[in-house]
Amino acid sequence: MKFINFEHAKKVAMTGLAMTSCGFLLWVSQGTSHADNNPTTVATTAQTQQANTDNTTTQQQTSTSANDNQSATANTQMQVAASQSYNRNDNGNYANMDSISLNPDGSLNATGWHATNGAQGRPYHYIIALNQDNHEIARQNITNQEVTRNDVQRVHNVYGASQSGFNVHFDLSKVMGSTSSVTLISRYTSDPLGNTNDADYYFAPVTIDRRNYANLDEATVTKNQLEVTGWNATNLAVNKPNHYIILLDRTTGTEIARQLVKDGQSRPDVAKVYPGIEGAGQSGFDVFFNLNGVNFNHKLQLLSRYTSSKDGNSDYVDYYFTPITNGNYANQGHLDSFSLSSGQLNVTGWHANDISKFENQRYVIIYDNTANSQVASQKVDGVSRTDVAKAYPLITTAGQSGFNANFNLSGIKLVDGHSYSVVSRYSTSSNGNGGDGQYSDFWSAPVTYHNQQAYWLDQIKMTDQGLQLAGWMASSQSQGKGNAYVIVLNGNNEVARQKLTLTSRPDVANVYPLIYNSTNSGFNTLVKFNPAEITGNMQIVLRFTDDPAGNGSNTADQWLPAYSSNQGKFNDIRINGRSVYVSGWHASDQSADKPYQYLIFLDANGHEVYRQRVLDINRANSTAAATAPYILHSANSGYQLGLTLPASAQGKVFQVIHRFTDDINGNGNFIDLRSELLLRYDMTANAINRYILQNKIGHATIRTDYVIPEVTGKYSKTSDGRPDMVVVHETANPNDSIYGEINFERQHYDNAFVHAFVDGNNIIEVSSTDREAWGAGYPANGRAVQFEQVEVYGAGNFVRELVNGAYYTAYKMKQYGIVPTLAWYNSQTGQYGGTLWSHHMVSEYMHVTDHTDPDGYWARRASQYFGTTYTMSDFFELVKYEYRQL
């Protein structure tokens, strides 16, 4: 990363400058030149003048005696001047500075001319240098060094103009450090020392640019060294030939190292911007620092020093660059993913730290925290992360803070249960993992690796050709086991196998990133075999192996749960006296060669009491299709049958068998599906039923007192005029006895009545159950025996009332050949069924009343006396229990 700052590189306007052979001129901002207005003292000389015809005069000077060489030279010059004709009426004082420059050794060179009639009688010519305080800092007698300037004489025909030029050299090296401007004076004087009787011309003062200009173009690490490039130009470096670049640690307040700039690099760009700085064109530097002792987490600063001393510790001028590090870099990072799903270990994330400007070699390291050792390392490039740059705008390198590294697992062994961290490292070194250089690390949160395996079947369907399977399989142990198989077993015996070509499943990789090669885990295949070979439970094995044939001892197997080859459900069994209706579904892998279906009815001892062939078969059944797709033809395994039992079988049916068979009479080679026992009960699930069972609570005797006239006939909603269900009621009168309720009903039977009443001590039948009652509305009235429970108080009364109600229900069901089944309702079809109903169920399923009894009554008493609940499901278990006792 380069640091280029032209903050100080400001172009300076120059006035009255000219190019010299040694570089750019020193001077800027030249002011106004002027002649000396002070009176001059003229030395006494003997002169003769000869008039010329062109209004000029030829001056002749006669000297008395020459006492020294200067006098002789001056006389000679006067004679030369006197031999020339000039305009004696010109009172001007003319001059020009043609060029002025400062050399690296501090010497000042100036060329120009000064011509005036005031030079007459002043044979000595001096150039004098004054500083900004008008103090003389140098002078030079050029009386015998004047330069011929005929060009001046042609323009200004004054005394001595043709010899008015000068070219002077001053050594200002010792005063340059304190001099900010220089004014040159051209003086003609009669004083050999140049102090009196003068005719002066003050050239415009010029300013020496004493500012210090510099820029650090770049600071970076190259080949494990800190390389810094830039430039430093200043006139204050005159006569300071040694140039050092010094590296400072501001955090510790110490100098780390210094490097001598042996040969300044050419910088014409700097010379162009700063033409008034001597040496600007050679002001560049490019130096290297060993990184020993360099800590980029500290505040580091560079300075450029020009000095006259060889060790650089005295007589110097310094420029301090902006610190290259701030000593407070943020170190932020995140591990986005740690995944083996591609068959390689892929880690992605980001690590943002501006120290990366110098520690510009990037590494990703896998570290085993459990074993305390490095597993692998890899050199990486930065990845664009605009999201990180947005989140951390103060980290300038955040936009390239991403990393994405892939490690070949053939050389890495991840250990089950070990904790791993991903280390992102910025280093100055390009060797190994960067650990031999200066480096900054970010450690991710630990990732615990576990050997895993998983699978899923998106589709499983038994067809006439075999088992169609689609899904995915993945295993941490599949590395080095490049052969995938699905094997189908009948029990423990293999039926068939199929080699798989695994396909891409990025969804699996997202869920199971730590399972090796989970991206390539999909399959869709047909395992060919005869479904009839599955005679027991079907077992499926998903295998990875190094054996192309799918065998070998080096395998990674996943055993799926066993699949039944014979499955079904009796959806509805309704037995009302001699009328029977059965529906359901039955699917079997061995059904292909068994075209006949039968229903067989068994008694409580398991003996057959009746059978009937089922003709309404192969019905579409979505439940079967979803529940058992792995069984042949399950989607069309539905059936239904309605029949009338012979009188000998009435009331004896306790179990139903559905049979596939190859015998038209229902025998031969067959496959059966048995229903549950129709009267199996559970008296342990509810606390009240457990209490009844444990305390052997008995029932009262049924008494008859037919107080209701015979106002109704046989049941109008059944095929044989006999009841086929029982409805349970509750009086909803908290303050009446069983006899009060019976008396009330006797008086109002023309509005409503039931067949019987029960309480804790009594079962009283008030109307013949061979005729309808008017307690629940039609169609329930036309089908049901109905009884009321009187509201009782006390735990003992309540449980005895429940037992009496259950006994009466069971007794009437047994009397009329009704098998106890709890009422049900299909909201999608509107169908309902069952033989045991509450008044609330009649309201909800038949939609003929709005009563909800006995739910509320049972709930209150059960909670008050037993701290539990009591529902129709609990009462159903009690009814079945009483039924079995009859």
Solvent accessible surface area in square Angstrom, and as a share of the most:
residue,aa,sasa,rsa
1,M,125,0.56
2,K,127,0.54
3,F,55,0.23
4,I,102,0.52
5,N,62,0.32
6,F,100,0.42
7,E,102,0.46
8,H,62,0.28
9,A,18,0.14
10,K,132,0.56
11,K,161,0.68
12,V,28,0.16
13,A,90,0.70
14,M,58,0.26
15,T,69,0.40
16,G,64,0.61
17,L,49,0.24
18,A,40,0.31
19,M,140,0.63
20,T,32,0.19
21,S,125,0.81
22,C,62,0.37
23,G,27,0.26
24,F,65,0.27
25,L,5,0.02
26,L,0,0.00
27,W,0,0.00
28,V,10,0.05
29,S,71,0.46
30,Q,43,0.19
31,G,42,0.40
32,T,113,0.66
33,S,39,0.25
34,H,93,0.41
35,A,28,0.22
36,D,26,0.14
37,N,143,0.73
38,N,98,0.50
39,P,130,0.81
40,T,50,0.29
41,T,85,0.50
42,V,85,0.49
43,A,39,0.30
44,T,140,0.81
45,T,57,0.33
46,A,58,0.45
47,Q,65,0.29
48,T,77,0.45
49,Q,113,0.50
50,Q,103,0.46
51,A,92,0.72
52,N,41,0.21
53,T,149,0.87
54,D,85,0.44
55,N,125,0.64
56,T,14,0.08
57,T,10,0.06
58,T,23,0.14
59,Q,0,0.00
60,Q,87,0.39
61,Q,25,0.11
62,T,82,0.48
63,S,44,0.28
64,T,133,0.77
65,S,76,0.49
66,A,59,0.46
67,N,136,0.70
68,D,73,0.38
69,N,129,0.66
70,Q,75,0.33
71,S,26,0.17
72,A,43,0.33
73,T,39,0.23
74,A,2,0.02
75,N,27,0.14
76,T,74,0.43
77,Q,44,0.20
78,M,5,0.02
79,Q,105,0.47
80,V,64,0.37
81,A,9,0.07
82,A,4,0.03
83,S,83,0.53
84,Q,52,0.23
85,S,47,0.30
86,Y,6,0.02
87,N,57,0.29
88,R,135,0.49
89,N,98,0.50
90,D,32,0.16
91,N,146,0.75
92,G,20,0.19
93,N,38,0.20
94,Y,61,0.23
95,A,19,0.15
96,N,67,0.34
97,M,30,0.13
98,D,55,0.29
99,S,27,0.18
100,I,8,0.04
101,S,3,0.02
102,L,0,0.00
103,N,25,0.13
104,P,87,0.55
105,D,83,0.43
106,G,0,0.00
107,S,3,0.02
108,L,0,0.00
109,N,46,0.24
110,A,0,0.00
111,T,38,0.22
112,G,1,0.01
113,W,29,0.10
114,H,0,0.00
115,A,1,0.01
116,T,9,0.05
117,N,25,0.13
118,G,24,0.24
119,A,5,0.04
120,Q,40,0.18
121,G,2,0.02
122,R,13,0.05
123,P,27,0.17
124,Y,11,0.04
125,H,1,0.00
126,Y,13,0.05
127,I,0,0.00
128,I,3,0.02
129,A,0,0.00
130,L,18,0.09
131,N,23,0.12
132,Q,76,0.34
133,D,83,0.43
134,N,111,0.57
135,H,114,0.51
136,E,79,0.36
137,I,41,0.21
138,A,21,0.16
139,R,79,0.29
140,Q,42,0.19
141,N,35,0.18
142,I,1,0.01
143,T,4,0.02
144,N,105,0.54
145,Q,93,0.41
146,E,34,0.15
147,V,60,0.35
148,T,73,0.43
149,R,47,0.17
150,N,81,0.42
151,D,63,0.33
152,V,5,0.03
153,Q,50,0.22
154,R,176,0.64
155,V,110,0.63
156,H,40,0.18
157,N,50,0.26
158,V,3,0.02
159,Y,8,0.03
160,G,17,0.17
161,A,0,0.00
162,S,6,0.04
163,Q,60,0.27
164,S,1,0.00
165,G,0,0.00
166,F,4,0.02
167,N,95,0.49
168,V,2,0.01
169,H,101,0.45
170,F,7,0.03
171,D,99,0.52
172,L,1,0.01
173,S,22,0.14
174,K,191,0.81
175,V,47,0.27
176,M,11,0.05
177,G,48,0.46
178,S,80,0.52
179,T,2,0.01
180,S,37,0.24
181,S,21,0.14
182,V,1,0.01
183,T,15,0.09
184,L,4,0.02
185,I,4,0.02
186,S,0,0.00
187,R,31,0.11
188,Y,15,0.06
189,T,0,0.00
190,S,19,0.12
191,D,24,0.12
192,P,50,0.32
193,L,126,0.63
194,G,0,0.00
195,N,80,0.41
196,T,77,0.45
197,N,7,0.04
198,D,18,0.09
199,A,11,0.08
200,D,2,0.01
201,Y,22,0.09
202,Y,50,0.19
203,F,4,0.02
204,A,4,0.03
205,P,60,0.38
206,V,6,0.04
207,T,56,0.32
208,I,4,0.02
209,D,9,0.04
210,R,81,0.29
211,R,141,0.52
212,N,33,0.17
213,Y,11,0.04
214,A,0,0.00
215,N,3,0.02
216,L,13,0.06
217,D,19,0.10
218,E,34,0.15
219,A,0,0.00
220,T,14,0.08
221,V,9,0.05
222,T,50,0.29
223,K,186,0.79
224,N,60,0.31
225,Q,67,0.30
226,L,0,0.00
227,E,30,0.14
228,V,0,0.00
229,T,24,0.14
230,G,0,0.00
231,W,0,0.00
232,N,0,0.00
233,A,3,0.02
234,T,4,0.02
235,N,2,0.01
236,L,40,0.20
237,A,19,0.15
238,V,11,0.06
239,N,69,0.35
240,K,34,0.14
241,P,111,0.70
242,N,29,0.15
243,H,12,0.05
244,Y,22,0.08
245,I,0,0.00
246,I,3,0.01
247,L,0,0.00
248,L,22,0.11
249,D,7,0.04
250,R,108,0.39
251,T,79,0.46
252,T,76,0.44
253,G,63,0.61
254,T,72,0.42
255,E,78,0.35
256,I,43,0.22
257,A,32,0.25
258,R,64,0.23
259,Q,65,0.29
260,L,73,0.36
261,V,16,0.09
262,K,170,0.72
263,D,121,0.62
264,G,27,0.26
265,Q,83,0.37
266,S,74,0.48
267,R,38,0.14
268,P,97,0.61
269,D,60,0.31
270,V,3,0.02
271,A,4,0.03
272,K,155,0.65
273,V,38,0.22
274,Y,1,0.00
275,P,22,0.14
276,G,3,0.03
277,I,1,0.01
278,E,16,0.07
279,G,41,0.39
280,A,0,0.00
281,G,20,0.19
282,Q,106,0.47
283,S,3,0.02
284,G,0,0.00
285,F,0,0.00
286,D,53,0.27
287,V,11,0.07
288,F,80,0.33
289,F,0,0.00
290,N,86,0.44
291,L,9,0.05
292,N,120,0.62
293,G,64,0.62
294,V,2,0.01
295,N,57,0.29
296,F,1,0.01
297,N,72,0.37
298,H,45,0.20
299,K,84,0.36
300,L,0,0.00
301,Q,21,0.09
302,L,0,0.00
303,L,4,0.02
304,S,0,0.00
305,R,23,0.09
306,Y,26,0.10
307,T,0,0.00
308,S,47,0.30
309,S,22,0.14
310,K,177,0.75
311,D,85,0.44
312,G,0,0.00
313,N,87,0.45
314,S,60,0.39
315,D,83,0.43
316,Y,99,0.38
317,V,22,0.13
318,D,34,0.18
319,Y,27,0.10
320,Y,103,0.39
321,F,6,0.03
322,T,100,0.58
323,P,44,0.28
324,I,10,0.05
325,T,3,0.02
326,N,84,0.43
327,G,31,0.30
328,N,128,0.66
329,Y,37,0.14
330,A,46,0.36
331,N,66,0.34
332,Q,70,0.31
333,G,17,0.16
334,H,98,0.44
335,L,28,0.14
336,D,68,0.35
337,S,40,0.26
338,F,13,0.05
339,S,13,0.08
340,L,7,0.03
341,S,12,0.08
342,S,61,0.39
343,G,17,0.17
344,Q,71,0.31
345,L,0,0.00
346,N,29,0.15
347,V,0,0.00
348,T,30,0.18
349,G,1,0.01
350,W,29,0.10
351,H,0,0.00
352,A,1,0.00
353,N,3,0.02
354,D,11,0.06
355,I,0,0.00
356,S,16,0.10
357,K,28,0.12
358,F,0,0.00
359,E,3,0.01
360,N,55,0.28
361,Q,43,0.19
362,R,20,0.07
363,Y,3,0.01
364,V,1,0.00
365,I,6,0.03
366,I,0,0.00
367,Y,45,0.17
368,D,8,0.04
369,N,51,0.26
370,T,80,0.47
371,A,56,0.43
372,N,114,0.59
373,S,49,0.32
374,Q,83,0.37
375,V,41,0.23
376,A,18,0.14
377,S,39,0.25
378,Q,57,0.26
379,K,104,0.44
380,V,18,0.10
381,D,121,0.63
382,G,31,0.30
383,V,64,0.37
384,S,68,0.44
385,R,48,0.18
386,T,107,0.62
387,D,77,0.40
388,V,4,0.02
389,A,35,0.27
390,K,174,0.74
391,A,67,0.52
392,Y,70,0.27
393,P,100,0.63
394,L,166,0.83
395,I,12,0.06
396,T,101,0.59
397,T,22,0.13
398,A,0,0.00
399,G,25,0.24
400,Q,103,0.46
401,S,1,0.00
402,G,0,0.00
403,F,7,0.03
404,N,81,0.42
405,A,1,0.00
406,N,66,0.34
407,F,9,0.04
408,N,97,0.50
409,L,6,0.03
410,S,99,0.64
411,G,71,0.68
412,I,16,0.08
413,K,167,0.71
414,L,21,0.10
415,V,57,0.33
416,D,74,0.38
417,G,39,0.37
418,H,38,0.17
419,S,24,0.16
420,Y,1,0.00
421,S,3,0.02
422,V,3,0.02
423,V,2,0.01
424,S,1,0.00
425,R,24,0.09
426,Y,8,0.03
427,S,0,0.00
428,T,3,0.02
429,S,1,0.00
430,S,67,0.43
431,N,90,0.46
432,G,70,0.68
433,N,41,0.21
434,G,0,0.00
435,G,36,0.35
436,D,94,0.49
437,G,15,0.14
438,Q,56,0.25
439,Y,95,0.36
440,S,11,0.07
441,D,31,0.16
442,F,40,0.17
443,W,121,0.43
444,S,8,0.05
445,A,76,0.59
446,P,92,0.58
447,V,31,0.18
448,T,63,0.37
449,Y,11,0.04
450,H,93,0.42
451,N,70,0.36
452,Q,62,0.28
453,Q,88,0.39
454,A,15,0.12
455,Y,63,0.24
456,W,152,0.53
457,L,23,0.12
458,D,79,0.41
459,Q,78,0.35
460,I,19,0.10
461,K,103,0.44
462,M,4,0.02
463,T,33,0.19
464,D,89,0.46
465,Q,113,0.50
466,G,0,0.00
467,L,0,0.00
468,Q,46,0.20
469,L,0,0.00
470,A,13,0.10
471,G,1,0.01
472,W,22,0.08
473,M,0,0.00
474,A,3,0.02
475,S,1,0.00
476,S,10,0.06
477,Q,82,0.37
478,S,9,0.06
479,Q,72,0.32
480,G,65,0.62
481,K,24,0.10
482,G,78,0.75
483,N,21,0.11
484,A,6,0.04
485,Y,16,0.06
486,V,0,0.00
487,I,6,0.03
488,V,0,0.00
489,L,15,0.08
490,N,28,0.14
491,G,34,0.33
492,N,138,0.71
493,N,106,0.54
494,E,85,0.38
495,V,32,0.18
496,A,17,0.13
497,R,72,0.26
498,Q,66,0.29
499,K,92,0.39
500,L,13,0.07
501,T,118,0.68
502,L,47,0.23
503,T,73,0.43
504,S,70,0.45
505,R,52,0.19
506,P,83,0.52
507,D,71,0.37
508,V,5,0.03
509,A,12,0.10
510,N,121,0.62
511,V,105,0.60
512,Y,64,0.24
513,P,48,0.30
514,L,28,0.14
515,I,0,0.00
516,Y,41,0.15
517,N,43,0.22
518,S,0,0.00
519,T,34,0.20
520,N,59,0.30
521,S,1,0.01
522,G,1,0.01
523,F,11,0.04
524,N,111,0.57
525,T,20,0.11
526,L,51,0.25
527,V,1,0.00
528,K,144,0.61
529,F,20,0.08
530,N,86,0.44
531,P,6,0.04
532,A,37,0.29
533,E,80,0.36
534,I,0,0.00
535,T,82,0.48
536,G,34,0.32
537,N,82,0.42
538,M,1,0.01
539,Q,33,0.15
540,I,0,0.00
541,V,3,0.02
542,L,1,0.00
543,R,41,0.15
544,F,13,0.05
545,T,0,0.00
546,D,68,0.35
547,D,35,0.18
548,P,90,0.57
549,A,57,0.44
550,G,0,0.00
551,N,71,0.37
552,G,49,0.47
553,S,119,0.77
554,N,69,0.35
555,T,42,0.24
556,A,9,0.07
557,D,38,0.20
558,Q,11,0.05
559,W,139,0.49
560,L,2,0.01
561,P,90,0.57
562,A,56,0.43
563,Y,36,0.14
564,S,36,0.23
565,S,6,0.04
566,N,47,0.24
567,Q,45,0.20
568,G,20,0.19
569,K,118,0.50
570,F,30,0.12
571,N,79,0.41
572,D,12,0.06
573,I,21,0.11
574,R,71,0.26
575,I,3,0.02
576,N,28,0.14
577,G,3,0.02
578,R,102,0.37
579,S,41,0.27
580,V,6,0.03
581,Y,63,0.24
582,V,0,0.00
583,S,18,0.11
584,G,3,0.03
585,W,6,0.02
586,H,0,0.00
587,A,2,0.02
588,S,1,0.00
589,D,1,0.01
590,Q,31,0.14
591,S,16,0.10
592,A,72,0.56
593,D,90,0.47
594,K,9,0.04
595,P,84,0.53
596,Y,52,0.20
597,Q,11,0.05
598,Y,19,0.07
599,L,0,0.00
600,I,4,0.02
601,F,0,0.00
602,L,8,0.04
603,D,26,0.13
604,A,60,0.46
605,N,120,0.62
606,G,41,0.40
607,H,116,0.52
608,E,80,0.36
609,V,39,0.22
610,Y,62,0.24
611,R,64,0.24
612,Q,62,0.28
613,R,83,0.30
614,V,2,0.01
615,L,131,0.65
616,D,53,0.28
617,I,45,0.23
618,N,97,0.50
619,R,104,0.38
620,A,87,0.68
621,N,27,0.14
622,S,95,0.61
623,T,78,0.45
624,A,0,0.00
625,A,35,0.27
626,A,86,0.67
627,T,63,0.37
628,A,0,0.00
629,P,36,0.23
630,Y,25,0.10
631,I,1,0.01
632,L,4,0.02
633,H,97,0.43
634,S,5,0.03
635,A,45,0.35
636,N,74,0.38
637,S,11,0.07
638,G,3,0.03
639,Y,4,0.02
640,Q,57,0.25
641,L,25,0.13
642,G,52,0.50
643,L,23,0.12
644,T,85,0.49
645,L,0,0.00
646,P,46,0.29
647,A,72,0.56
648,S,80,0.52
649,A,1,0.00
650,Q,52,0.23
651,G,18,0.17
652,K,101,0.43
653,V,2,0.01
654,F,22,0.09
655,Q,25,0.11
656,V,0,0.00
657,I,6,0.03
658,H,0,0.00
659,R,22,0.08
660,F,16,0.07
661,T,0,0.00
662,D,64,0.33
663,D,34,0.17
664,I,93,0.47
665,N,98,0.50
666,G,0,0.00
667,N,73,0.37
668,G,50,0.48
669,N,84,0.43
670,F,89,0.37
671,I,30,0.15
672,D,36,0.18
673,L,27,0.14
674,R,139,0.51
675,S,8,0.05
676,E,116,0.52
677,L,83,0.41
678,L,25,0.12
679,L,2,0.01
680,R,133,0.48
681,Y,78,0.30
682,D,64,0.33
683,M,4,0.02
684,T,80,0.46
685,A,80,0.62
686,N,12,0.06
687,A,32,0.25
688,I,0,0.00
689,N,2,0.01
690,R,91,0.33
691,Y,84,0.32
692,I,2,0.01
693,L,67,0.33
694,Q,133,0.59
695,N,77,0.40
696,K,177,0.75
697,I,41,0.21
698,G,51,0.49
699,H,84,0.38
700,A,22,0.17
701,T,107,0.62
702,I,37,0.19
703,R,113,0.41
704,T,86,0.50
705,D,74,0.38
706,Y,117,0.44
707,V,22,0.12
708,I,5,0.03
709,P,62,0.39
710,E,129,0.58
711,V,63,0.36
712,T,21,0.12
713,G,44,0.42
714,K,152,0.65
715,Y,6,0.02
716,S,74,0.48
717,K,106,0.45
718,T,25,0.15
719,S,110,0.71
720,D,72,0.37
721,G,12,0.11
722,R,88,0.32
723,P,3,0.02
724,D,14,0.07
725,M,0,0.00
726,V,0,0.00
727,V,0,0.00
728,V,0,0.00
729,H,4,0.02
730,E,14,0.06
731,T,26,0.15
732,A,74,0.58
733,N,55,0.28
734,P,64,0.40
735,N,139,0.71
736,D,46,0.24
737,S,62,0.40
738,I,5,0.02
739,Y,125,0.47
740,G,25,0.24
741,E,20,0.09
742,I,9,0.05
743,N,66,0.34
744,F,119,0.49
745,E,18,0.08
746,R,114,0.41
747,Q,113,0.50
748,H,68,0.30
749,Y,63,0.24
750,D,97,0.50
751,N,116,0.60
752,A,52,0.40
753,F,3,0.01
754,V,3,0.02
755,H,0,0.00
756,A,0,0.00
757,F,4,0.02
758,V,0,0.00
759,D,16,0.08
760,G,3,0.03
761,N,98,0.50
762,N,27,0.14
763,I,0,0.00
764,I,4,0.02
765,E,6,0.03
766,V,0,0.00
767,S,4,0.03
768,S,17,0.11
769,T,5,0.03
770,D,77,0.40
771,R,44,0.16
772,E,10,0.04
773,A,0,0.00
774,W,75,0.26
775,G,19,0.19
776,A,1,0.01
777,G,24,0.23
778,Y,96,0.36
779,P,36,0.23
780,A,0,0.00
781,N,7,0.04
782,G,0,0.00
783,R,33,0.12
784,A,0,0.00
785,V,0,0.00
786,Q,0,0.00
787,F,0,0.00
788,E,29,0.13
789,Q,1,0.00
790,V,3,0.02
791,E,14,0.06
792,V,15,0.08
793,Y,116,0.44
794,G,31,0.30
795,A,37,0.28
796,G,30,0.29
797,N,50,0.25
798,F,0,0.00
799,V,1,0.01
800,R,87,0.32
801,E,0,0.00
802,L,0,0.00
803,V,0,0.00
804,N,2,0.01
805,G,1,0.01
806,A,0,0.00
807,Y,25,0.10
808,Y,0,0.00
809,T,0,0.00
810,A,0,0.00
811,Y,92,0.35
812,K,10,0.04
813,M,0,0.00
814,K,75,0.32
815,Q,85,0.38
816,Y,5,0.02
817,G,2,0.02
818,I,1,0.00
819,V,4,0.02
820,P,0,0.00
821,T,30,0.17
822,L,45,0.22
823,A,8,0.06
824,W,79,0.28
825,Y,73,0.28
826,N,57,0.29
827,S,93,0.60
828,Q,170,0.76
829,T,85,0.50
830,G,37,0.35
831,Q,111,0.49
832,Y,62,0.24
833,G,2,0.02
834,G,2,0.02
835,T,1,0.01
836,L,0,0.00
837,W,0,0.00
838,S,1,0.01
839,H,6,0.03
840,H,53,0.24
841,M,26,0.12
842,V,0,0.00
843,S,14,0.09
844,E,96,0.43
845,Y,37,0.14
846,M,15,0.07
847,H,127,0.57
848,V,57,0.33
849,T,42,0.24
850,D,123,0.64
851,H,95,0.42
852,T,77,0.45
853,D,18,0.09
854,P,0,0.00
855,D,54,0.28
856,G,34,0.33
857,Y,2,0.01
858,W,0,0.00
859,A,47,0.37
860,R,127,0.46
861,R,15,0.06
862,A,0,0.00
863,S,67,0.43
864,Q,120,0.53
865,Y,54,0.21
866,F,51,0.21
867,G,68,0.65
868,T,33,0.19
869,T,88,0.51
870,Y,4,0.01
871,T,69,0.40
872,M,11,0.05
873,S,62,0.40
874,D,24,0.12
875,F,1,0.00
876,F,26,0.11
877,E,36,0.16
878,L,0,0.00
879,V,0,0.00
880,K,17,0.07
881,Y,45,0.17
882,E,10,0.05
883,Y,4,0.02
884,R,109,0.40
885,Q,101,0.45
886,L,83,0.41
